[in-house]
Amino acid sequence: MPFEFEPQKIKDVILVIPKVFGDNRGFFLESYKKSDFIANGITVEFNQDNHSKSTAHVLRGLHYQAKPYGQAKLVRCAKGRIYDVAVDIRPNSTTFGQYVKVELSEENKHMLFIPEGFAHGFVVLSDEAELLYKASGEYAPQADKGILWSDKDINIDWEIDFEPVLSEKDKVQPKLCEINKEELI
């Protein structure tokens, strides 16, 4: 099997570690194989691929799409290094408001599967970073929502010693406690 699947501390969030075949020419890996993912409980159908590039110290997030436009994601960092964060915003979850944080990088080639019902964000730890990710739903601008990256109730330890570079939108996102729970997945 070309992948290892490591469940994280929050149910359904899974670190996916691909098998990398490398030699003096470079490397090869499978970044997605439907049959292996299904065999390991990830039955999501991906409908959109995204590619983002960010410079040093950029923090994007925490973003999600309101129902009925929720998205599961499979995120990997193809260039650079990031901390990737998934926050459980499923209102009836026993881990509501808790988060998982993993390092994704071009070196480790790990991927994070984030199911629907999670807000997603990341911070760039290298000079630049490029993320490639699959989404289960197409982007719906009317459902584009977010949570303040520094919400004290969530208390994410971003492990950064710099002031992050934020979009104007991400500077003023609401706290989780201020969100209408009816819009959450």
C-alpha positions, 0 to 999 in steps of 0.5 A: 500500500502506498500510504500510511493512515494515522488517525489524529486526536480528533475523530475523522482527521487523518494524517496521510503519509505517502510512500515515496520512491526516490533516487538520484533522479528525484522522487515519485509518490502517489498523492491520492488513490481512491481505492486505498483511501476508501479502504481506510475510511475516507470515502469522500468524492473530491470535486475540486483541486486548489493550489495556493502560494504564500510568502513567509509569515502568511497565516491564512484562515481559519476558513470554512464553508457554511452548510450546505456547501461544506468541504472535506479537504486533503491538504499537502505542502508541495513547496516550503513548510507550514503548520496546518490546522483543522478546528472542529466546528461540528456543533454536536461533536464532543471535540467542538472547538478543539483543533489538530495541528500538523507540520506539512512540508515538501520534505515530509510529503505528508498530507492532512485529511480534514472532513466536513465540519472543520475550519482550516488554516495554516501558517507559513514557516518557510520563505514561501509555501505552495499548497495543493489540496483537494476539496469535496465541494466546489467553492461557493462564495456565498458560503465563504466563512471564517473564524478569528485565527487568534480566538482565545477560546480555541487557543491555537498554539501556532508556535510562531515568534513573528506577527503573521501576515493576514488578509483584511478579511482574516483580521476581522473574522468572528470568534467561534462563540459569535457564529450562528451554529445553524450555518455549521455542518 
